[in-house]
């Protein structure tokens, strides 16, 4: 994918999506700074040397690049020794109506689908028992699967069930009722399936579940992880769960963390240090993200730096640059100028400003002053709400962890100070 030579090409190179293809990684991927390296190489080594079927939490703020790093992991793991099943819950389930029972059905179906697609000859008794069980708990008849094939749509049993689970509220309601007292039966069949797949392929199974950090509400994420963490450790294979960093600010996290083999953190890269100075190393990282995608003449260094210093997350930065690109294109410019960047920044700031309550604003001011994001007591969830919404961001440097509001909001912080 060549560098963009004009604004139209630049717009199409600045897509806010994880890198996936070998071509995208070759042309667009930027190595993280040495002081804040990607933990993916270490995670790969853990998987490849472990004799146990370990479970990992992969932590990072939304938009920090976790999905891209997990896609790198797919290419790093030895395909002769491991079979990787990687999927996003956003693609398979309804994240606004999400339940742990839906989740375990989806995991079992994704593993079964991979085995079916790869032509793995499963044990007949295990396969038939699994198919009968999932059809019973989802109330799906065989003619629904054969009907899709007759209509010229090539859908496996697993894909039909996943579509119904993701799109039909009645199916989800029925599944949850059926599994109320049968969740252990489902996990038992999941593990029989895992053992059979590993035996038939002579490979260890690795399941990567992405976008669990993108559940729509704090309460939803806490319900899933904190009430069901023991179930999450029961699949008899390697599993990597993406985990929302804001949940680590809940004291209950210390009860959950030891149940997993490790919590792997992808650190957020600050562009402004704790003392307010510029972080030139991290600025260089963000510059390369854009310079790899477009020719230098399409944006001056000073304008690019303004965009970087005004954003706090990788996906947010790319989104701002894409928005600025279309504004420059519509204004018939030959390159992106400061006016385009400022217009894109202001548009996003207004979105934040509309959604924050007075209590949120007061707490954001406190976080900016103290560089800490802590709730006042167990009944106070304002700081966690700010972290979950990415209004506040946690960073890490040689002196430890610290928090601040998203740099995008610093002009609003000054306005809020004057209003106090």
C-alpha positions in Angstrom: 0.0 0.0 0.0 2.0 3.0 -1.2 2.1 6.3 0.5 -0.6 8.7 -0.4 0.4 11.3 -3.0 -2.7 13.4 -2.7 -5.5 14.1 -0.1 -7.9 11.6 -1.6 -5.4 8.8 -1.2 -4.4 10.1 2.2 -8.1 9.9 3.3 -8.2 6.2 2.3 -5.0 5.4 4.0 -6.1 6.9 7.3 -8.7 4.3 8.2 -9.4 3.9 11.9 -9.2 0.1 11.8 -6.6 -2.4 13.1 -3.9 -3.5 10.7 -4.6 -7.0 9.4 -2.8 -7.9 6.2 0.9 -8.5 5.6 0.9 -5.5 3.2 -0.7 -3.2 5.8 1.9 -4.3 8.4 4.8 -3.9 6.0 3.8 -0.4 4.9 2.0 1.1 7.9 3.1 -0.6 11.2 5.3 1.5 13.5 7.5 -0.1 16.1 6.7 1.2 19.6 9.4 3.1 21.5 12.0 1.1 23.4 10.8 2.5 26.7 7.2 1.4 26.1 7.6 -1.7 23.8 4.8 -4.0 22.7 4.3 -6.9 25.1 3.2 -9.2 22.3 6.6 -10.8 21.8 6.7 -11.8 25.5 3.1 -13.1 25.3 4.1 -15.2 22.3 7.0 -16.7 24.3 4.8 -17.4 27.3 2.4 -19.4 25.1 5.2 -21.3 23.2 7.1 -22.4 26.3 4.2 -23.1 28.7 3.2 -26.6 29.6 -0.1 -25.3 31.1 -3.1 -24.0 29.3 -2.7 -20.5 30.5 -5.3 -17.7 30.6 -4.3 -14.1 30.0 -5.9 -10.7 30.4 -4.7 -8.2 27.7 -5.1 -4.7 29.0 -5.2 -1.4 27.3 -7.4 1.6 26.7 -9.8 1.5 23.7 -8.0 2.8 20.7 -4.5 2.1 21.9 -3.7 -0.5 19.3 -4.5 -3.7 21.0 -6.3 -5.3 18.1 -3.3 -4.5 15.8 -0.9 -6.1 18.3 -3.2 -9.2 18.6 -3.2 -9.5 14.8 0.6 -9.4 14.9 0.5 -12.3 17.4 -1.5 -14.4 14.9 1.5 -14.3 12.6 4.1 -14.8 15.3 2.7 -18.0 16.8 4.2 -21.2 15.2 1.4 -22.6 13.0 2.9 -26.1 13.1 2.4 -26.3 16.9 -0.6 -24.1 17.5 -4.1 -23.7 16.1 -5.3 -20.1 16.7 -9.0 -19.2 16.8 -9.3 -15.4 16.9 -12.5 -13.4 16.9 -14.2 -10.2 17.9 -17.3 -10.2 20.1 -18.5 -7.1 18.2 -18.6 -9.2 15.0 -20.3 -12.2 16.5 -22.5 -10.9 19.4 -24.7 -7.9 20.4 -22.4 -5.9 22.7 -25.3 -3.7 23.8 -27.1 -6.8 25.1 -24.3 -9.1 26.2 -24.3 -12.0 28.7 -21.7 -14.5 29.8 -23.9 -17.3 28.5 -23.9 -15.8 25.0 -20.2 -15.6 25.3 -19.5 -19.2 26.1 -21.8 -20.3 23.3 -19.9 -18.1 20.9 -16.6 -19.5 22.0 -17.7 -23.1 21.5 -19.2 -22.3 18.1 -16.1 -20.4 16.9 -13.9 -23.4 17.8 -16.3 -25.9 16.2 -16.6 -23.7 13.0 -12.8 -23.5 12.7 -12.6 -27.3 13.0 -15.3 -27.8 10.4 -13.8 -25.3 7.9 -10.3 -26.9 8.4 -11.8 -30.3 7.7 -10.9 -31.7 11.1 -12.4 -35.2 11.6 -13.9 -34.9 15.0 -14.9 -37.8 17.2 -18.4 -38.7 16.0 -19.9 -39.0 19.5 -18.4 -35.7 20.7 -19.5 -33.9 17.5 -23.1 -35.2 17.5 -23.5 -34.5 21.2 -22.2 -31.0 20.8 -24.4 -30.3 17.8 -27.5 -31.6 19.5 -26.8 -29.6 22.7 -26.3 -26.2 20.9 -29.3 -26.8 18.7 -31.4 -27.5 21.7 -30.3 -24.5 23.7 -30.7 -22.2 20.7 -33.9 -23.8 19.5 -32.5 -24.1 16.0 -33.7 -26.9 13.7 -31.6 -28.6 11.1 -33.9 -27.3 8.4 -32.9 -23.7 9.2 -29.3 -24.6 8.3 -30.2 -26.6 5.2 -32.6 -23.8 4.2 -29.8 -21.3 4.0 -27.9 -23.7 1.8 -30.9 -24.2 -0.5 -31.2 -20.4 -0.8 -27.6 -20.3 -2.1 -26.1 -19.0 1.1 -23.2 -21.2 2.3 -23.6 -21.1 6.1 -22.3 -23.6 8.5 -24.3 -24.7 11.6 -22.0 -22.5 13.7 -22.5 -19.4 11.5 -26.3 -19.9 11.5 -26.4 -20.1 15.3 -24.1 -17.1 15.8 -26.2 -15.0 13.5 -29.3 -15.8 15.4 -27.5 -15.2 18.7 -26.2 -11.9 17.6 -29.4 -10.6 15.9 -32.4 -12.1 17.6 -33.3 -11.0 21.1 -35.7 -14.0 21.4 -32.8 -16.4 20.7 -30.6 -14.7 23.4 -33.5 -14.8 25.9 -34.1 -18.5 25.2 -30.4 -19.4 25.4 -30.0 -17.6 28.7 -33.0 -19.4 30.2 -31.8 -22.8 29.0 -28.2 -22.2 30.3 -29.4 -20.9 33.7 -28.8 -24.3 35.2 -26.7 -25.8 32.4 -23.6 -23.6 32.0 -21.4 -26.3 33.4 -22.8 -28.7 30.8 -21.9 -26.2 28.0 -18.4 -25.7 29.4 -17.9 -29.5 29.7 -18.9 -29.9 26.0 -16.6 -27.0 25.1 -13.7 -28.8 26.8 -14.5 -32.1 25.1 -14.4 -30.3 21.8 -11.1 -28.6 22.6 -9.4 -31.9 23.6 -10.7 -33.6 20.5 -9.5 -30.7 18.2 -6.1 -30.7 19.8 -5.9 -34.5 19.5 -6.9 -34.6 15.9 -4.7 -31.7 14.8 -1.8 -32.5 17.1 -1.7 -28.8 17.9 -2.4 -26.7 21.0 -5.4 -24.5 20.7 -5.1 -20.7 21.4 -8.3 -18.7 21.5 -8.1 -14.9 21.2 -11.2 -12.9 22.2 -11.0 -9.3 21.1 -13.1 -6.3 21.9 -14.3 -7.4 25.3 -12.9 -4.0 26.4 -15.5 -2.4 24.1 -18.6 -3.4 26.1 -20.9 -0.4 26.1 -21.3 0.2 29.8 -19.0 0.0 32.9 -21.6 -2.1 34.7 -21.8 -4.5 31.8 -18.0 -5.0 31.8 -17.9 -5.4 35.6 -20.8 -7.9 35.5 -19.0 -10.0 32.9 -15.5 -10.1 34.4 -16.1 -9.8 38.1 -19.0 -12.1 38.5 -17.8 -14.7 36.0 -14.1 -14.7 36.2 -13.9 -18.3 37.6 -15.8 -19.5 34.5 -13.4 -17.7 32.2 -10.5 -19.8 33.5 -12.3 -23.1 32.8 -11.7 -23.6 29.0 -9.0 -26.2 28.7 -6.9 -24.3 26.2 -4.9 -21.0 26.0 -7.2 -18.0 26.1 -6.4 -14.3 25.7 -9.2 -12.0 26.9 -9.0 -8.3 26.1 -9.8 -6.4 29.4 -10.9 -2.8 30.0 -8.2 -0.9 31.9 -10.7 1.2 33.8 -11.8 -1.9 35.6 -8.4 -2.2 37.2 -9.3 0.9 39.2 -12.0 -1.1 41.0 -10.6 -2.7 44.2 -12.2 -6.0 43.2 -9.6 -6.3 40.5 -7.2 -7.7 43.0 -9.5 -10.5 43.7 -9.8 -11.3 40.0 -6.2 -10.9 38.8 -4.7 -13.9 40.6 -7.2 -16.2 38.8 -5.4 -15.5 35.5 -1.8 -16.4 34.7 -0.9 -12.8 33.8 -2.3 -9.4 33.0 -0.4 -8.1 29.9 -0.5 -4.3 29.5 -0.2 -2.4 26.3 0.8 1.0 27.7 -0.7 4.2 26.4 2.0 6.5 24.9 1.8 10.1 26.4 2.7 13.0 24.1 2.8 15.3 27.1 4.8 14.3 30.1 3.6 14.4 33.7 5.5 17.8 34.2 3.8 19.3 31.1 6.8 19.0 28.8 6.7 17.4 25.3 7.6 13.7 25.0 9.7 13.8 21.9 10.2 10.0 21.6 6.5 9.4 21.6 5.9 12.3 19.3 8.2 10.6 16.8 6.1 7.4 17.0 2.9 9.3 16.2 4.6 11.3 13.4 5.6 8.0 11.8 2.1 6.7 11.9 1.1 9.5 9.5 4.3 9.8 7.5 4.1 6.1 6.7 0.7 6.8 5.1 1.2 10.0 3.2 3.9 11.9 1.4 5.5 14.7 3.5 4.2 17.5 1.3 0.6 16.8 2.3 1.1 18.2 5.9 3.8 20.4 7.4 5.6 19.3 10.5 4.2 22.0 12.7 0.6 21.2 11.7 1.2 17.5 12.3 2.7 18.2 15.7 -0.3 20.3 16.7 -2.6 17.3 15.9 -0.4 14.9 17.9 -0.2 17.1 20.9 -3.9 17.6 21.0 -4.9 13.9 21.0 -4.4 11.2 23.6 -4.9 7.9 21.9 -3.8 6.3 18.6 -7.2 5.7 17.1 -8.3 9.2 18.1 -5.2 10.7 16.4 -5.8 8.8 13.2 -9.5 9.8 13.3 -8.6 13.5 13.7 -6.1 13.2 10.8 -8.7 11.6 8.6 -11.3 14.3 9.4 -8.8 17.0 8.8 -7.9 15.4 5.4 -11.5 15.5 4.2 -11.9 19.1 5.3 -8.7 20.1 3.4 -10.0 18.2 0.4 -13.4 19.9 0.4 -11.7 23.3 0.8 -9.8 22.4 -2.4 -6.4 22.7 -0.7 -3.2 20.8 -1.8 -2.3 19.9 1.8 -3.7 19.8 5.3 -3.4 23.1 7.2 -3.8 24.1 10.8 -7.4 25.3 10.2 -8.4 21.8 9.1 -6.8 20.2 12.2 -8.4 22.7 14.5 -11.8 22.2 13.0 -11.6 18.4 13.4 -10.4 18.8 17.0 -13.2 21.2 17.9 -15.8 18.9 16.5 -14.7 16.0 18.8 -14.3 18.3 21.8 -17.9 19.4 21.5 -19.0 15.8 21.6 -17.2 15.3 24.9 -18.5 18.6 26.3 -22.1 17.7 25.6 -21.9 14.3 27.4 -20.1 15.4 30.6 -22.1 16.3 33.7 -20.9 18.9 36.2 -19.7 16.2 38.5 -17.7 14.7 35.7 -16.1 18.1 34.9 -15.2 18.7 38.6 -13.6 15.3 38.8 -11.7 15.8 35.5 -10.3 19.1 36.9 -9.2 17.2 40.0 -7.5 14.5 37.9 -5.7 17.1 35.8 -4.4 18.8 39.0 -3.4 15.7 40.9 -2.5 13.3 38.0 -4.5 10.6 39.8 -7.9 9.1 39.0 -9.4 7.6 42.1 -12.9 7.2 43.2 -13.7 8.7 46.7 -15.2 5.5 48.0 -16.7 2.2 46.9 -20.0 3.9 46.0 -18.3 6.6 43.9 -17.8 5.6 40.2 -17.1 9.0 38.6 -13.4 8.5 38.0 -14.0 5.0 36.5 -16.7 6.5 34.3 -14.2 9.1 33.0 -11.6 6.4 32.3 -14.1 4.1 30.7 -15.3 7.0 28.4 -11.6 7.9 27.7 -12.1 11.4 29.0 -9.3 10.5 31.4 -6.3 8.3 30.4 -3.7 6.4 32.4 0.0 6.6 31.4 3.1 4.9 32.6 6.7 6.2 32.8 9.9 5.5 34.7 8.4 7.1 37.8 5.3 4.9 37.7 1.7 5.3 36.6 -0.2 8.6 36.4 -3.4 9.9 34.9 -4.6 13.0 33.1 -7.5 14.2 31.0 -7.3 13.5 27.3 -5.0 16.2 25.8 -7.9 16.9 23.4 -9.8 18.4 26.3 -7.2 20.7 27.8 -8.9 23.8 26.2 -12.1 22.7 27.9 -10.2 22.3 31.2 -9.2 25.9 31.1 -12.8 26.9 30.4 -14.1 24.8 33.3 -11.5 26.4 35.6 -12.8 29.9 34.8 -16.4 28.8 35.4 -15.6 27.6 39.0 
